[in-house]
């Protein structure tokens, strides 16, 4: 996110940050977003005081909207990765570095205020000073984030807005259910998710974002299909006697309209799975070389990023072989999607994208939830198939039909595995 906000306006304009649960619960995720803006504001003032380049041109030119979305997956229990990222998602930074955390009044920003009265006017005036510093760089929304996504897509011409999805796809799935035709106006949905030919990072076969809400991923990917009903996931299981009420799945979303009612346009989804993201890393020694001199000079942003990334580097040391000292590294999963949005959508000559991949998401498997399934059989396709028959002998699931299955784009090559880390550091800390 810092990479996008630090870009120049000619490269990208961040219209909306759609918050959902993920590695931690949605309220901690929201607090981290507010904290990021809080620190950026301090950093800009620090740079101004020291006659440094201010940076964050795109952010300073136009405020981003921040909207809160889903707090749990569709029809399943919530899984988080706080064992790795800490209970607050940033390695416990809100306890260890309280001076870097915004005042608790930020929670009021996203609560719809009551009608104006003398009492509420007085109350607002008392907290306005505390809130103003938290909102000087962003605008809080009172609407659910999936509705804000649809509003932005509806207010702009088709193929001008890209959605970067770096968490579970629940918000995107909710938008798709509310108005699939509006979501399909997007230029592209750039998704960090899945593992195609490599092991997963949460189970042996599944990547966390897809695993966290496999149903949402399956529903979103279905909108890439010429016949979306052919890859829609089954309804979630009903409550059993062994389940508690807290485990009761949410009400299932309805099916999409029939393919003829959807029209000819389909959703354009570009995947960045672990196969490509894991290869792009940031080493501890190169991060420290960039940030330690700035910390000594008093940079709030350098101190903030060092606080939570030090925790992440340490966690990598404890979990993985070959991660010691300065060579400890983290994979740049999410920034890779932003990198493509900044460069690849304007000039894809240095990127390699596979087209029309029929990747499907397992939603019901005991051991394989969130796994990407692909047909690796050497079988002839049925090019003359109309995609309407669900029971073709020898082709259960319609994998060989030219009119069924998903049509996803898959990133398989970037401008360079070692090119991203310096770009991030130089963009955020010019």
N, C-alpha and C positions, 0 to 999 in steps of 0.2 A: 504493500500500500504506500509506503514511503517513497518507493521508486516512482509510482504514478504521480503522487502529489508533488514530487520534486522536478517533474518534467516541465518542459517549456510548453506554453499553450498551443503552439503550432503542432505539437506531437499528440497531445491528449488533453481532454477536459473531463475531469471527474464530476459527473452530474449527481451521482447518488452512491452512497455507501449503504448497502443493504445488509443489515446485521442478522445473523442467525446463531444458533448453538453450533458447537463443533468440538474442538479440543476440550472446551469447558462450556458451562451453561451460558445462555444468551445474555444474562445480566453482566456476567464477568466479561464477555466479549464486548458488550456495549461500553462498559467502563474502560476497557483498553482502547477503544476507538476514541472516546472522549479524552483519555489521557494522552493519546498521541497528538491530538490537536492542541492540548494544553502545553505539551512539551515543544511542539513546533512554534507556537506563539512565543514561548520563552527563548527559543533558539534564534528566531528572527530578531528579537530585541537585542539579544547578546551579540549577534553578528553586526547589527547596526551600531551598537556601542563601540565595537572594536574595528569598525570600518572594513568588515569582511563582506564579500558578496552575499546577498541575502538568500539567494536560491528560492526554491518553491514558487517559481513564477506562475505556474498554472493555478496553484492554490490561492496565491495573492491576487490574481486577476478575478477569480470567481469562486464564491463559496460552494462547497459541496453540501448536498442534502444528506442527512443521516436518518435512516428509518429502521425501526425494529421489526424483525420478522419472526419466523417460527421458532418456538422454544423446544420442539421435540419432533421426531421423525413421523412420517406417515405410517400409521398402523403398526408400530413396533416400539420396543423399549429403547430408551436413549442410551447410547454408548458414547463415552468420552475418552480423551487421551490425557487426562490430568496427571496420570502417572509419569508422563514425559514432560509436559509443559508446566506442571504445577497447578494447584487448585485455582489460581487466578488466570492461568494461561500465559503468564509472563514470568514464570519461575519464582513467584512469591514477591515480586517487586513492590507490590503495594504495602507489604509489611516491612521489607528491608529498606525501602527508599521512600518513606512516606512524604518527603518533601517534593517528590516528583509526581505525586498523585493529586488530581484536582479536588477541590472541596466537595463534600458529599452532596451539596446542593445540585450537582449535575443531574441527579435522579429526577428532579422536578422538570427538567427540560422536555421530557418525552411524555408527560402526563397532560392530557387535555384539560385546560383550565376551566373552571366554572364560569357561568355568565358574570359579566362585570357588575360589581356592586361597590359601595364605599369600603366594605370590609376587605374584599378581594383586591381592590386597587391599593389599599394600604399595605396588605401583605406582599403584593408584587413589588412595591417600591422598596420594601425592606430587604428583599433578596436580589433585587435587580443588579446591584453591583457585583455580587458573587457570581451570578449567572452570566453577566455580560462578558467576562473574561473567558468563560468556557465556550461561548458561542460566537466569538469574533471571527473565527475561521470556518464555521460550518453553521448550517441551519437545521435544527431538529424538526422532525416530522411527527405529527400525531397519527398519521395513517399507517396501516400495515405495509411493510416494504414491498410485498408482491403487488399491491395496488399502485404504489409509486413507480415500480418498474413498468407496469402497463401504461400508466399516465405518460411517462416520458417517451415510451415507444409510440404512443398514439399521437403525441404532440409534435413529433419529428418525422421527416420523410422516411420511407422504408430504406433499409440498408445504410443508415447513417449512424446507428447506435449499436455498439458492441457491449455485451454483458460478460464480465470476467467473473467466473464462478470458482472460488478457491476454498469452498467449504462444502458441506452437504448440500444437495440440490433441492432442498425442501421449498425454499422461497420461489425458485424457478418453477417447480412443479405446481405450486399453488397458483402462480401467475398463469401457467399453461391451462390449468383446469378452469380458471375464471374466464379467460379469453384466449384460446389457442391462436386464433387468427391475429390478434394483436401481438402476441409474443413472437410469432413468425415474421413480423416486420423487422426483427433485429438483423443487423448485418451479420453477426455471428455470436454464438454463445461459446466463449473460450473456457473450457473446463479442465481444471487440474483434478484428475481422478483416474483410478483404475490401474490395473497391472495386466498387460496383455501377454507378454512372453517371459516376464520376470516374476520372482516371488512377491507376495504382498508385504505390507508393513504392519498390518494389524492381525491378519491370519496368514497361513502359508500361501494363500492365493488372492487375498483381497487387500485393496488399498483403503485407508481409513475413510476418506470422504465418501466413497461409494458404499462402503460397508455401513457407515453411520445412517444412511437412508437409501437402501438399495431400491426400495419401491419408487422413491422420487426420481432416482437416476433412470430407472427403467421407463417411467412415464415420460420424462423429458426426451430421452433418446427415441421413444416411439414416434414422436412428431417428426423425425427425420425420414420415416418410412413412407413408401408410396401407399401403404395400407397400414396406418397406425395400429389398428386393432390386432394385427398379426404379432406384435411384440409387446402388447400391454401386459403388465403383471397380473397374476390372479389376485382376487380379493384377499386381504389379510385374514388369518385364522380367527375364529370366534373365541370368546372367553371360555376357558375350561375351569373345572372345579379346582384345579391346582393353582390357578393364577389369582393374584390379588386384584382388587379393583384398580390399584394404581397402575397395573400392567395392562389394563384394558386398552386395546388399540383405538386410535381416533377413528371417527366416522370415515369410511372409505370415500375417496373422491370419485365422482361419477366418470363414466367413460367419455372419451372424446366424441364429437359428432362424427358421422360417417364420412368416409374419405371424399365423397362427392360434395358434401356440405362444407368440408374444409377448403375446397378449391385446389388449385394446382401447386400453390406455394407450400414449401416444407421448411422446417426449422433447420438452420445451418449450425451444426455443432462441430467444433474443432477440439479434439481431445489432446491433453498433455499428460500421458500416463507416467507411472514410475519408470517405465522403460527409457524415457528421454529425460525426465526431470532429475533422477538420481545422479546422473553423470555430471551435472552442473553443481559445483560445490564452492563454498566459502570456507577457507582455512582460518583457524584461530590466529596464526601468526600474521596473516595479511590483514585481518580485521584489527588486531591489536596495533599493528604498525600504523594504521590509519587513525584510530580513535584515541590511543593513549596520549599523543601530544595535544590533542584537542581537549581531553579531559583535564590535563594539567593547566590549560588556559581557561577552563571554566565552561566549556560547551555543555549546555543542558542535554542536548540531543545525544552527544557522544556518551555522556554518563548514563543516560536512560537506556540506550541500546546496549551498552556494555553490561549493564546490570542484568538484563534478561538473557542476552546471548551467552554470557559467561556461564549461566546456569545450564543453558542448552548444550554448550560444548562439554561441560562436565558430565551431563547425562549421556552424551555420546561416548565418552570415555568409559563409563560404567557398563554400558550395554553392548558395545561392539568391539571386536578385535581390531587392532591396528589404529586405534584412535588415541594417541598419546601426545601430550605437549602441544607444540605449535602445529603439528600435522593433523590434530583433531579437526574435523570439518563437518559442516552441515550441508545437506542437499538443498538447492534453491528451487523447491517445488513450485511454490506460489509465484515468486518473481518471474519465473519463466513465461507464465501466461501474460504478465504485464509487459515483459520484454517484447513478446510478439505483437501485442497491441500497439506498442510504441513504434515498432519498426516493420514487422512482417506484413501488417495489413496494407502498408503503403508500398513496400517493395519486398516481395516474397522470394526474390532470386537466390537468397542465401539460406532459405528455409526449404526443407523437403516435406511435402504433405501428401500422404496417401489418401485417395478419395474413395468414397463408397464402401467403407468397411462395415460389414454386418456384425457388429459387436453387440451382444445382448447381456443383460445383467441378471444373474441368479438372485432371486428374492426369497426363495422358500427353502433352500437347502440347509440341512442341519450344520454342515461344516463348510459350506461354500457360499454363504450369504455374501453378496457384494462382488462375487467373482465375475470377470468378463468371460463370456463363452463365445468361441469363434469356431466355425466349421473348417476343420483342417483336412477333411476327406477329399480325395481326388475324384470328384464326381462331376458329371456333366450337369449344367444348369438347365432348367426348364424355361427357355426364353419366351415361349408362346403362352405361358400360364397367365391367367387373369387375376390370380391371387385370392380368389373367392372361396376355394375349396380348402377346408381345414383338415381334411383326411385323405391325403394323397398317399397311396401305398408306397412304402419305401422312403418317404420324405416327411416324417413326423416333425412338426414345427415349421414346415415350409422353408427350410434352409436353402433348398435348391431352386426356389421360385424367384424369377426376376421381378415379381410384383409384390414380394413380401420381404420382411426383414428390415433392419435399420440401415441407414446410409450415413455413417459417421465419417468425419475427416480425422486423420490421425497424424500428429506431428512425429516425424521420425528422424529429423536432422535440423540442427540450428546453425547459426553462424560460427559457433565454436564453444566447446565445453568450458574453456577457461576465459571466455570473453565476458561472461555475465557478472562475475564477482567484481572485477575492477569497475565495470559500468555502474553497478549499484553503489559502491563506495564513493566513486567520484561524483555521482549525481546527488547523493544525499549529503556528502561532505565536500562541497566544491572548494 
